[in-house]
């Protein structure tokens, strides 16, 4: 499977405040290949085995105060890496993964990302890697 790179959709209203956190178009992406899913969001990183992504669904529109920037959901412990309110994809993990805080003590069961093409990300996740069953 080829490597798929998905850029984040930056809403111009939030670009300057996000840049203060190191979150810029050149420092943000979701990368999917046959082995891993990696999210880079400025200084934050989340990486997991592709087989650990057990579900994905499109979401949005969102309220800006719930999605713009790095967020921890107090409801379920999921992480959001958001740059706009239009649309995104929520990835569900079989085993929670670290991503928001340094170290491994804070693990997330899901991650929401506001990429430019949510449907393409969903499509890339739905193709099972060779030799593995992958429900997305």
Residue pairs with C-beta under 8 A, 6 or more apart in sequence:
1 33
1 34
1 127
1 129
1 130
2 33
3 31
3 32
3 33
4 31
4 32
4 33
4 120
4 121
4 124
5 29
5 30
5 31
6 29
6 30
6 31
6 32
6 113
6 115
6 116
6 117
6 120
6 121
6 124
7 25
7 28
7 29
7 115
7 116
8 25
8 28
8 29
8 30
8 41
8 81
8 83
8 84
8 113
8 114
8 115
8 116
9 83
9 84
9 86
9 87
9 114
9 115
9 116
10 18
10 25
10 83
10 84
11 68
11 83
11 84
11 85
11 86
13 64
14 64
14 68
14 69
14 83
14 84
15 83
17 68
17 69
18 24
18 42
18 68
18 69
18 83
21 42
21 43
21 69
21 70
22 42
22 43
23 41
23 42
23 69
23 70
23 83
24 42
27 40
27 41
27 42
27 43
28 40
28 41
28 42
28 81
28 83
29 39
29 40
30 37
30 38
30 39
30 40
30 113
30 115
30 121
31 37
31 38
31 39
31 40
32 38
32 50
32 121
32 124
32 125
33 50
34 50
34 129
34 130
35 49
35 50
35 129
36 47
36 48
36 49
36 50
37 47
37 48
37 49
37 50
37 52
37 53
37 91
37 125
38 45
38 46
38 47
39 45
39 46
39 47
39 81
39 99
39 111
39 113
41 70
41 81
41 113
42 70
44 70
44 81
44 99
44 100
45 99
46 79
46 81
46 97
46 98
46 99
46 108
46 111
47 97
48 93
48 97
50 129
50 132
50 134
51 94
51 129
51 132
51 134
52 93
52 94
52 95
52 97
53 91
53 92
53 93
53 94
53 125
53 134
53 136
54 92
54 93
54 94
54 135
54 136
55 91
55 92
55 135
55 136
56 89
56 90
56 91
56 92
56 121
56 122
56 125
56 126
56 136
57 89
57 90
57 122
58 87
58 88
58 89
58 118
58 119
58 122
59 87
59 88
59 89
59 90
59 112
60 85
60 86
60 87
60 88
60 114
60 118
61 85
61 86
61 87
62 82
62 85
62 88
62 114
63 85
64 85
66 80
67 80
67 82
67 84
67 85
67 88
67 112
67 114
68 82
68 83
68 84
68 85
69 82
70 79
70 80
70 81
70 100
71 79
71 80
71 82
72 78
72 79
72 80
72 100
72 106
72 108
73 79
73 80
73 110
76 109
76 110
77 96
77 107
77 108
77 109
78 90
78 108
78 109
78 110
78 111
78 112
79 99
79 100
79 108
79 110
79 111
79 112
80 88
80 111
80 112
80 113
81 111
81 112
81 113
81 114
82 88
82 112
82 113
82 114
83 114
84 114
85 114
86 114
87 114
87 118
88 112
88 113
88 114
88 115
88 118
89 112
89 113
89 115
89 118
89 121
89 122
90 110
90 111
90 112
91 110
91 111
91 112
91 113
91 125
92 109
92 110
93 108
93 109
93 110
93 111
96 107
96 108
96 109
97 107
97 108
97 111
98 104
98 105
98 106
98 107
98 108
99 108
99 111
100 106
100 108
113 121
115 121
122 136
125 134
125 136
126 134
126 136
127 134
128 134
